[in-house]
Amino acid sequence: MAVSKTHPAEALAEAERSGILLFGENRVQEFEMKRPRLRELGVAAQIHLIGHLQANKSARATELFDAVDTVDSLRLAERLNEAASHLNKTLPILLEIKLSPEPTKAGLDPDAQELPSLLERLPDLPSLPLRGLMTIAPFDDNPEIARACFRRLREIRDKLARTHPQLDFSTLSMGMSGDFEVAIEEGSTLIRIGTALFGERPRPQ
């Protein structure tokens, strides 16, 4: 996945011409502003939301994105399913699992009741097929710091796949520009690469 947040629509079009077919955007409002230009440029790639989503923006996110990779509550899942149902749309999701102590990180606590409650409810949300799990490792210049985080997500995935065989856990989204090699070694099936593809993000004026 090419993480295209803050980069202009022209950068996505150039990346698509180079063969990239999947992009990740962080903010509903930013992508909403970028979308008309993407259409003008003929960009047809899949766009996933990979940033934190507030429940009150779930309807607009459902309209804009092909998938939401950061579902972190039962309430959000229910709102997304309702919005997708109204649009006669299927919206694949990943569950974001919080494995870093950093307070700025979002996600489901793997040891809290919210996660099993959400997993039990998902079969009743037909517009919201689960595709797997995602996490963001602690920020550190040493990619080995991330290894334990990635390994734990894989172990959680393996356990959940055994206890919920009716759900799809095939995707493990973990690893970014600074640690994707370690993530792949630990079982990642989807890496999120921004800086290594597009360079440093443009700074706001």
Secondary structure, DSSP 8 states (H G I E B T S, - for coil): -EE-TTS-HHHHHHHHHTT--EEEE--HHHHHHHHHHHHHTT---EEEE-S---GGGHHHHHHH-SEEEEE--HHHHHHHHHHHHHTT----EEEEB--S--TT---B-TTSTHHHHHHHHGGG-TT--EEEEE------S-THHHHHHHHHHHHHHHHHHHH-TTS---EEE---TTTHHHHHHTT-SB--BSHHHH-S-----
